[in-house]
Amino acid sequence: MTRKIFYILLGGAVSGVLLSLVCVNPIGGSISLTEAVVQFSGARGPFPLNFVMVDLLNFMIDLLPSFLFEMAAGIALYQHFCTASIYVFSRTPKRIRWYAKELSAIAGMSLLFQAVLLAAAFLVTAFRYEIQFTQKGAELLLGHFVIYSLWIFSMAVLINLLALFFGSSSAFIAVYSIQICLILSFWFCHFFQDDIALTSRILRANPASRLVMGWMGRSEYGNLSIPGSILLMGLIALGVSLAGGWIVKRKELLISNIETGGM
């Protein structure tokens, strides 16, 4: 566990440094906290993420730290389930307690990773530029932390659950494919950008739109809000967690990794 925490701290710190160096590019020598947070999630300069393909591909590169975390945390529960003692799963209550403990560990890792990543990104940005603090910026930073923590938690748990049936490699591919398709689907909004009502409906139907902090509160992007986004991400996390509890209660004990084909 100590080694795992060290790797999370290291990964979060390195990711935050790179995020600041690559993404934060203000005009002049100062930047508002609001603009910095927006640039952490896809914006380029003062402009929010656009619907053109090159911007969407750049946004996916910005999300690489999240993808890597999901890969690292996406096999923790699965590996433990495969090697768990028969005594742990001899009774349903023990399964649920075990599952709740595993969920708590993944949630803790998600929070720690995002906290370190944002702290590192903020410190590097503050070292490079003068940051102008605003209440809106602080709210946006907190919203970024909560929204991204809930998202990577949900995706990591989903990978673990799918791995129980299809193996970790297939689970990784499936969950990453879902996220990539959700992000690339923003491209279709490029054709309807003049129709604000239709664009708003499309964005509101796509949970990945909540990862773009630059779209929050803007009418042309569906007037997405931080509280509403946190609620949606919380419901997704709750739904995935409850589905996992149902699966763990009914899934037969796996003695070995599903990729080995052994029992």
KELUM-741236 format. One record per residue (C-alpha): x, y, z; residue number from 0. Coordinates in steps of 0.02 Angstrom, whole numbers, plus 32768, in hexadecimal, padded with zeros to 4 digits. Layout:
<sites>
<site east="X" north="Y" up="Z" resi="NUM"/>
...
</sites>
This chain:
<sites>
<site east="8000" north="8000" up="8000" resi="0"/>
<site east="808F" north="8077" up="8029" resi="1"/>
<site east="80DC" north="8057" up="7F7F" resi="2"/>
<site east="8034" north="8072" up="7F2A" resi="3"/>
<site east="801D" north="8119" up="7F82" resi="4"/>
<site east="80CD" north="814C" up="7F4F" resi="5"/>
<site east="80A7" north="8127" up="7E99" resi="6"/>
<site east="8003" north="8188" up="7EA3" resi="7"/>
<site east="805D" north="821D" up="7EEE" resi="8"/>
<site east="80E7" north="8213" up="7E6C" resi="9"/>
<site east="806E" north="81FC" up="7DDB" resi="10"/>
<site east="7FFF" north="828B" up="7E15" resi="11"/>
<site east="8093" north="8300" up="7E2F" resi="12"/>
<site east="80E2" north="82DB" up="7D85" resi="13"/>
<site east="8039" north="82E8" up="7D2E" resi="14"/>
<site east="8015" north="838F" up="7D81" resi="15"/>
<site east="80BE" north="83D7" up="7D4F" resi="16"/>
<site east="80A7" north="839F" up="7C9A" resi="17"/>
<site east="7FF4" north="83DE" up="7C98" resi="18"/>
<site east="802D" north="848B" up="7CCA" resi="19"/>
<site east="80C2" north="8490" up="7C54" resi="20"/>
<site east="8060" north="8451" up="7BBE" resi="21"/>
<site east="7FB5" north="849E" up="7BD5" resi="22"/>
<site east="7FC6" north="8543" up="7C32" resi="23"/>
<site east="7FF3" north="85CB" up="7BB8" resi="24"/>
<site east="7FAE" north="8676" up="7BE9" resi="25"/>
<site east="7FC0" north="8717" up="7B89" resi="26"/>
<site east="8040" north="877D" up="7BEA" resi="27"/>
<site east="8091" north="8752" up="7C90" resi="28"/>
<site east="7FF5" north="873C" up="7CF9" resi="29"/>
<site east="7F5E" north="86CA" up="7CF8" resi="30"/>
<site east="7EBE" north="86C2" up="7D5C" resi="31"/>
<site east="7E9A" north="8626" up="7DC1" resi="32"/>
<site east="7DFD" north="860E" up="7D59" resi="33"/>
<site east="7E5F" north="860F" up="7CB6" resi="34"/>
<site east="7EE2" north="8599" up="7CFE" resi="35"/>
<site east="7E5F" north="8517" up="7D32" resi="36"/>
<site east="7E09" north="8526" up="7C89" resi="37"/>
<site east="7EAF" north="8507" up="7C32" resi="38"/>
<site east="7ECA" north="846D" up="7C9E" resi="39"/>
<site east="7E34" north="8421" up="7C43" resi="40"/>
<site east="7E44" north="8443" up="7B8B" resi="41"/>
<site east="7E43" north="8500" up="7B73" resi="42"/>
<site east="7ECC" north="8551" up="7B0F" resi="43"/>
<site east="7EF1" north="8602" up="7B49" resi="44"/>
<site east="7E50" north="8663" up="7B6A" resi="45"/>
<site east="7DEB" north="85F4" up="7AF6" resi="46"/>
<site east="7D87" north="855E" up="7B39" resi="47"/>
<site east="7D92" north="84B3" up="7AEA" resi="48"/>
<site east="7D48" north="84B9" up="7A3C" resi="49"/>
<site east="7CEF" north="8431" up="79DA" resi="50"/>
<site east="7D76" north="8420" up="7954" resi="51"/>
<site east="7DCF" north="8378" up="794E" resi="52"/>
<site east="7E7E" north="83BA" up="7975" resi="53"/>
<site east="7E40" north="8409" up="7A17" resi="54"/>
<site east="7DE8" north="8368" up="7A49" resi="55"/>
<site east="7E85" north="8302" up="7A28" resi="56"/>
<site east="7EEA" north="837D" up="7A91" resi="57"/>
<site east="7E69" north="836C" up="7B1B" resi="58"/>
<site east="7E7F" north="82AF" up="7B1B" resi="59"/>
<site east="7F3B" north="82CB" up="7B30" resi="60"/>
<site east="7F12" north="833A" up="7BC6" resi="61"/>
<site east="7EAE" north="82A8" up="7C0C" resi="62"/>
<site east="7F40" north="822D" up="7BFF" resi="63"/>
<site east="7F66" north="823B" up="7CBB" resi="64"/>
<site east="7EB3" north="8209" up="7CE0" resi="65"/>
<site east="7EBD" north="8177" up="7C66" resi="66"/>
<site east="7F60" north="813B" up="7CB5" resi="67"/>
<site east="7F15" north="8144" up="7D63" resi="68"/>
<site east="7E7E" north="80E0" up="7D29" resi="69"/>
<site east="7EF5" north="805D" up="7CE5" resi="70"/>
<site east="7F53" north="8052" up="7D8A" resi="71"/>
<site east="7EB8" north="804E" up="7DF8" resi="72"/>
<site east="7E50" north="7FEA" up="7D7D" resi="73"/>
<site east="7E94" north="7F41" up="7DB2" resi="74"/>
<site east="7EA1" north="7F55" up="7E6F" resi="75"/>
<site east="7DF6" north="7F0F" up="7E9B" resi="76"/>
<site east="7DFE" north="7E90" up="7E0E" resi="77"/>
<site east="7EA6" north="7E4A" up="7E45" resi="78"/>
<site east="7E6C" north="7E3B" up="7EF9" resi="79"/>
<site east="7DCC" north="7DE6" up="7EC3" resi="80"/>
<site east="7E2D" north="7D68" up="7E5D" resi="81"/>
<site east="7E9E" north="7D39" up="7EEE" resi="82"/>
<site east="7E26" north="7D50" up="7F81" resi="83"/>
<site east="7E1B" north="7CC8" up="8001" resi="84"/>
<site east="7D82" north="7C59" up="7FFE" resi="85"/>
<site east="7D68" north="7C8D" up="80B3" resi="86"/>
<site east="7D4D" north="7D42" up="807F" resi="87"/>
<site east="7CC2" north="7D13" up="8007" resi="88"/>
<site east="7C70" north="7C89" up="806C" resi="89"/>
<site east="7BE8" north="7D01" up="80A3" resi="90"/>
<site east="7B94" north="7D90" up="8046" resi="91"/>
<site east="7BAD" north="7E12" up="80D2" resi="92"/>
<site east="7C68" north="7DF1" up="80CA" resi="93"/>
<site east="7C66" north="7E0F" up="8010" resi="94"/>
<site east="7C0E" north="7EB5" up="8024" resi="95"/>
<site east="7C86" north="7EEE" up="80AD" resi="96"/>
<site east="7D19" north="7EBA" up="8041" resi="97"/>
<site east="7CD0" north="7F16" up="7FAB" resi="98"/>
<site east="7CAF" north="7FB4" up="8011" resi="99"/>
<site east="7D64" north="7FB1" up="804C" resi="100"/>
<site east="7DA2" north="7F9F" up="7F99" resi="101"/>
<site east="7D33" north="802E" up="7F60" resi="102"/>
<site east="7D74" north="809B" up="7FED" resi="103"/>
<site east="7E27" north="8077" up="7FB7" resi="104"/>
<site east="7E03" north="80A7" up="7F01" resi="105"/>
<site east="7DA6" north="8144" up="7F3A" resi="106"/>
<site east="7E37" north="8176" up="7FA9" resi="107"/>
<site east="7EB3" north="815B" up="7F1B" resi="108"/>
<site east="7E46" north="81C3" up="7EA5" resi="109"/>
<site east="7E3D" north="8254" up="7F1F" resi="110"/>
<site east="7EF6" north="824D" up="7F46" resi="111"/>
<site east="7F29" north="8246" up="7E8F" resi="112"/>
<site east="7EBE" north="82DB" up="7E5E" resi="113"/>
<site east="7EF3" north="8340" up="7EF6" resi="114"/>
<site east="7FAC" north="8327" up="7ED2" resi="115"/>
<site east="7F95" north="8345" up="7E17" resi="116"/>
<site east="7F3A" north="83EA" up="7E30" resi="117"/>
<site east="7FAF" north="8423" up="7EBB" resi="118"/>
<site east="8047" north="8402" up="7E4C" resi="119"/>
<site east="7FF6" north="8457" up="7DB6" resi="120"/>
<site east="7FC7" north="84ED" up="7E20" resi="121"/>
<site east="8074" north="84FF" up="7E70" resi="122"/>
<site east="80CE" north="84F4" up="7DC9" resi="123"/>
<site east="8056" north="8573" up="7D7E" resi="124"/>
<site east="8070" north="85E7" up="7E13" resi="125"/>
<site east="812C" north="85D7" up="7DFE" resi="126"/>
<site east="8123" north="8602" up="7D45" resi="127"/>
<site east="809E" north="868A" up="7D49" resi="128"/>
<site east="8046" north="8700" up="7DBF" resi="129"/>
<site east="7F9E" north="86B4" up="7DEC" resi="130"/>
<site east="7F0B" north="8726" up="7E0C" resi="131"/>
<site east="7E98" north="86D6" up="7E8D" resi="132"/>
<site east="7DDC" north="86E3" up="7E7A" resi="133"/>
<site east="7D4A" north="8691" up="7ED2" resi="134"/>
<site east="7D0E" north="864C" up="7E2B" resi="135"/>
<site east="7DBA" north="8601" up="7E0E" resi="136"/>
<site east="7DBB" north="85AE" up="7EBA" resi="137"/>
<site east="7D0D" north="8565" up="7E9A" resi="138"/>
<site east="7D44" north="8527" up="7DEF" resi="139"/>
<site east="7DE1" north="84D7" up="7E39" resi="140"/>
<site east="7D7B" north="847E" up="7EBE" resi="141"/>
<site east="7CFE" north="8447" up="7E3B" resi="142"/>
<site east="7D8B" north="8404" up="7DCD" resi="143"/>
<site east="7DCD" north="839F" up="7E60" resi="144"/>
<site east="7D26" north="8351" up="7E8E" resi="145"/>
<site east="7CE9" north="8331" up="7DDC" resi="146"/>
<site east="7D8A" north="82E0" up="7DA1" resi="147"/>
<site east="7D9C" north="827A" up="7E40" resi="148"/>
<site east="7CED" north="8233" up="7E2B" resi="149"/>
<site east="7D0B" north="8210" up="7D72" resi="150"/>
<site east="7DAF" north="81B2" up="7D84" resi="151"/>
<site east="7D66" north="8153" up="7E19" resi="152"/>
<site east="7CD0" north="811C" up="7DB0" resi="153"/>
<site east="7D3C" north="80E9" up="7D1C" resi="154"/>
<site east="7DB7" north="8089" up="7D89" resi="155"/>
<site east="7D2A" north="8029" up="7DDE" resi="156"/>
<site east="7CD8" north="8006" up="7D36" resi="157"/>
<site east="7D7C" north="7FBF" up="7CF3" resi="158"/>
<site east="7D89" north="7F4E" up="7D8C" resi="159"/>
<site east="7CD7" north="7F0F" up="7D77" resi="160"/>
<site east="7CE6" north="7EEC" up="7CBD" resi="161"/>
<site east="7D8B" north="7E94" up="7CDD" resi="162"/>
<site east="7D2F" north="7E15" up="7D49" resi="163"/>
<site east="7CD5" north="7DD9" up="7CAC" resi="164"/>
<site east="7D49" north="7E01" up="7C1B" resi="165"/>
<site east="7DF8" north="7E15" up="7C63" resi="166"/>
<site east="7E58" north="7EB5" up="7C86" resi="167"/>
<site east="7E96" north="7ED4" up="7BD4" resi="168"/>
<site east="7DE8" north="7ECE" up="7B89" resi="169"/>
<site east="7DA5" north="7F37" up="7C18" resi="170"/>
<site east="7E29" north="7FBD" up="7BFC" resi="171"/>
<site east="7E03" north="7FC4" up="7B43" resi="172"/>
<site east="7D47" north="7FCD" up="7B5F" resi="173"/>
<site east="7D4B" north="8059" up="7BE0" resi="174"/>
<site east="7DCD" north="80BF" up="7B83" resi="175"/>
<site east="7D6A" north="80AB" up="7AE3" resi="176"/>
<site east="7CCD" north="80EB" up="7B3A" resi="177"/>
<site east="7D28" north="8185" up="7B79" resi="178"/>
<site east="7D7B" north="81A8" up="7AD2" resi="179"/>
<site east="7CD5" north="8197" up="7A76" resi="180"/>
<site east="7C7F" north="820C" up="7AF1" resi="181"/>
<site east="7D06" north="8291" up="7AD6" resi="182"/>
<site east="7D11" north="827E" up="7A19" resi="183"/>
<site east="7C54" north="828A" up="7A0C" resi="184"/>
<site east="7C65" north="8343" up="7A38" resi="185"/>
<site east="7CA2" north="8357" up="7985" resi="186"/>
<site east="7BF1" north="8343" up="7945" resi="187"/>
<site east="7BC1" north="83E1" up="79A3" resi="188"/>
<site east="7C2E" north="843D" up="7927" resi="189"/>
<site east="7BA4" north="8428" up="78A5" resi="190"/>
<site east="7B1D" north="8469" up="791A" resi="191"/>
<site east="7B7E" north="84F2" up="7973" resi="192"/>
<site east="7B06" north="8579" up="7937" resi="193"/>
<site east="7A75" north="8519" up="7983" resi="194"/>
<site east="7A98" north="853C" up="7A3B" resi="195"/>
<site east="7A00" north="84DB" up="7A78" resi="196"/>
<site east="7A33" north="843C" up="7A1C" resi="197"/>
<site east="7AE9" north="844D" up="7A4F" resi="198"/>
<site east="7AB3" north="8463" up="7B03" resi="199"/>
<site east="7A4A" north="83C3" up="7AFE" resi="200"/>
<site east="7AD9" north="8361" up="7AB2" resi="201"/>
<site east="7B56" north="839D" up="7B34" resi="202"/>
<site east="7AE0" north="8381" up="7BC5" resi="203"/>
<site east="7AC4" north="82CE" up="7B8B" resi="204"/>
<site east="7B7F" north="82AC" up="7B89" resi="205"/>
<site east="7BCC" north="8297" up="7C37" resi="206"/>
<site east="7C7C" north="82B7" up="7BF4" resi="207"/>
<site east="7C4A" north="836C" up="7BD1" resi="208"/>
<site east="7C58" north="838A" up="7C8E" resi="209"/>
<site east="7D14" north="836E" up="7C80" resi="210"/>
<site east="7D26" north="840F" up="7C1B" resi="211"/>
<site east="7D2A" north="8496" up="7CA1" resi="212"/>
<site east="7D2C" north="851F" up="7C1D" resi="213"/>
<site east="7C7A" north="84F3" up="7BEB" resi="214"/>
<site east="7C33" north="8512" up="7C99" resi="215"/>
<site east="7BB3" north="859D" up="7C9E" resi="216"/>
<site east="7BBC" north="85C7" up="7BE4" resi="217"/>
<site east="7B18" north="85CA" up="7B86" resi="218"/>
<site east="7B66" north="8591" up="7AE2" resi="219"/>
<site east="7BA1" north="84F3" up="7B3B" resi="220"/>
<site east="7B00" north="84C4" up="7B93" resi="221"/>
<site east="7B12" north="852E" up="7C30" resi="222"/>
<site east="7B63" north="849C" up="7C8B" resi="223"/>
<site east="7B77" north="84BD" up="7D45" resi="224"/>
<site east="7BF5" north="847D" up="7DC3" resi="225"/>
<site east="7B71" north="8442" up="7E42" resi="226"/>
<site east="7B0F" north="83EA" up="7DB9" resi="227"/>
<site east="7BAC" north="839B" up="7D74" resi="228"/>
<site east="7BE0" north="835D" up="7E21" resi="229"/>
<site east="7B32" north="8314" up="7E39" resi="230"/>
<site east="7B39" north="82B8" up="7D93" resi="231"/>
<site east="7BE8" north="8275" up="7DB4" resi="232"/>
<site east="7BB1" north="8240" up="7E62" resi="233"/>
<site east="7B1D" north="81E2" up="7E1B" resi="234"/>
<site east="7B8E" north="818A" up="7D9D" resi="235"/>
<site east="7C06" north="8159" up="7E29" resi="236"/>
<site east="7B75" north="811C" up="7E94" resi="237"/>
<site east="7B2A" north="80B9" up="7E05" resi="238"/>
<site east="7BCD" north="8063" up="7DDA" resi="239"/>
<site east="7BEE" north="803E" up="7E92" resi="240"/>
<site east="7B42" north="7FF2" up="7EAE" resi="241"/>
<site east="7B50" north="7F8B" up="7E10" resi="242"/>
<site east="7BF8" north="7F4D" up="7E4E" resi="243"/>
<site east="7BAE" north="7F1A" up="7EF5" resi="244"/>
<site east="7B27" north="7EB6" up="7E9B" resi="245"/>
<site east="7BAB" north="7E60" up="7E2F" resi="246"/>
<site east="7C20" north="7E38" up="7EC0" resi="247"/>
<site east="7B91" north="7DEA" up="7F23" resi="248"/>
<site east="7B69" north="7D73" up="7E93" resi="249"/>
<site east="7C0E" north="7D57" up="7E3B" resi="250"/>
<site east="7C62" north="7CAF" up="7E56" resi="251"/>
<site east="7D0B" north="7CB3" up="7EA9" resi="252"/>
<site east="7D9B" north="7CC1" up="7E2E" resi="253"/>
<site east="7E36" north="7C66" up="7E68" resi="254"/>
<site east="7EA9" north="7CAA" up="7DE3" resi="255"/>
<site east="7EB5" north="7D35" up="7D65" resi="256"/>
<site east="7E36" north="7D20" up="7CDA" resi="257"/>
<site east="7EBC" north="7D3F" up="7C55" resi="258"/>
<site east="7F19" north="7CA1" up="7C8A" resi="259"/>
<site east="7E82" north="7C34" up="7C6D" resi="260"/>
<site east="7EA9" north="7BD4" up="7D0D" resi="261"/>
<site east="7E3D" north="7BAA" up="7DA1" resi="262"/>
</sites>
